[in-house]
Amino acid sequence: MVLADRASLVGRVVRESGRRLMRFIRARVASEADAEDVLQDVWQQFVVAIEEGPIEHLGAWLFTVARNRIVDGYRKRRAVSLEALEAEWDGDFDPADLVPGDDSEESETRRAMFWMDLHAALAKLPEAQRQVFIWQELEGLSFQEIAARTGENLNTLLSRKRYAVIFLRRRLVAWGDHESTT
């Protein structure tokens, strides 16, 4: 493909699909920065792919690449953050109880799907609630340490964490319902 034609095609596709693709990605990742990284990866793969030939069903192709990049990101973080989340989760709501199982491939797949759903739910939390939850649950900071870091009132932080846990319980209740019926 001629460089001018490629530039024209890329510009047209970005204009026509960019906003919709960004909304799709943003709804599925934890931050704006993560969404921009995924979108950049999609555009980079698009530029490489058009060199190899035409892409049938371009819109579906773009969203599939975006979905795959999001999943790849979860898998990369899973090794560290999901294990930390599993190990550090406290309180009477234990996600491990929602996804029981053995070491089989099916159980591992269900657990991976659960943790992806959990990360998607975390991404939907307001930033202040998500940040307190991550600091307290994933990084193991005490509320006093978080208060010192942010300058926020301790009761405000406790409230944000409480709302985050309530939201996550509601979002993940289907896992508990599903597991108890199988």
N, C-alpha and C positions, 0 to 999 in steps of 0.2 A: 504494500500500500504506500502511496506517495505521502511524504511527510505533511504536505498541506492538507491532503484529504483526511489523513489520520487526525490532525489537529482540529479540523472542522468537525469530524465525527465525535471526537472526545468532548469538544465544547458543547455540541448539541446535546449529547447524552447527559452531561453534567447539568446543563440548564433544565432539561426535561425531567430528569430522575433524581437529581441531587437532594432536593428538599424532602421528598417522600422517602428516599433511602435513608437519609439522616434521621427522620422521625422513627422509622422502623428500627434502626440500630439503637438510637437513644433510649427507646422503651425497653431495651434488653440488656443494657450495660449499666455499670455503677456510676459513671461520671461522664461529663461532657468531653473530657480529655480522652477517655477510653473510646467514646463514640467517634471522635475525630480520628483517632488512630485506626479504628476499624474501617472507617470510610476511606481513609488514605490507602489502606491495604487493598480495598476493593477497586479503587481507581487505578492503582498500580497494576493489579492483576488484569484489569480491563485493557489497559494499554498494551500489555504483553500479549494478551489473547487476541486482540484484533490484528496483530502482526501475523498470527498463525492462520487467520482466515475469518470469514464471517461468523457471527454468533447468532444462532437461531434463538428466537424468543428472548431477546436481550433483557427485557424487564425481569423475567423469571431468573435468568442467568445472574443478573446483578444481585437480586435478593438471596439467591442460593449461595453465592460467594459471601455475601455479608453474614448470613446465618452460619456458614461454615467457619468464618473468621471469629465470630462470637463464641462458638463452641470451642474452637482452638484456644481462645483466650481463657475460657473457663477451665479447660484441661490443664493449661500451663499453670494457672493459679491454684488449681485443685491440689497439687502436690504439697503446697505450703499452706495456703489459707484455709482450705476445706478441712485438712487434718487438724489445723489449729482450732478451727471453729468447732469441730467435733470434740476435741479434747478439752476445750475451754468452756463449753456451754454450761451454764449453771442454772439453777432454779428447778421448779417442778416440771417444766416443759422440756423433755429430753428428746430431741429429734431422732436419736438412735432408736427410741422405742417405736417411732413411726415407720421405720424401714428395717424390720428385723430380717434375719436371714443368715445363711451360712456363707461359705466361701465360693459358692457356685457363680458361674458367669451371669445367670439371671439375677441373683441377689446383688451382685456388683453393679449390674446395669441399673437396677431399681435405685440403689443407693446413689449412683452417679446422677440419675435423673432428679432425685430428691434434692441433692446439693445444688444442682443447676437451678431448680425452682426456688430454693432458698436464696441463692445469689440474685435471681431475678426479682424476688420480693424485696430484698435489701435495696436493690436499685430503685425501687419505687418509693422508698421512705424519703421524707424530707431530709435534706442534707444534715441538719443539726441532729436529728434523731439517729440517722445512719452513722454519723461520725462518733457519737457517744457510744452507740452499740459496738462499733468496730473497736474503738479504743478499749472499752471495758471487756468485751468478750474475746476479741481476737488478739489484742495486744496485751491484755491482762493488766491494764492500768486501773488503779483504784479511783473511786469518784473524787477523792481528795486530790489525786494527781491530775485528773482531768480538769478539776476546778482551778488548780494552780496554772495549768497550761492555757486555759481559755479565759479565765477571769469570771466565769459564770458562777452563779449561786449554786450550791450543792443541791438544793431542792429542785432547781430547774433541770439540772442534769439527771437527777433521779426520775423526774417526770418524763423527760425525753426518752430515757431508757425504757420506762414502763410503757409508754405509747408505742415504742418500737416493738417490744415483745408482744404486746396485744395485737398489733398489726400483723406480725409474723405468724402468730398463732392462728389468726383468722385466715391468712393466705394459705397456710399449710394444713388446715384442718382436713382437707380432702385426703391427704396422705393417711391421716389417722383413721378416717372413715373407710378408705379403700382397704387398708391393711386389716381392719377388724372384720370386714365382710368376706375376706378371702380365706 
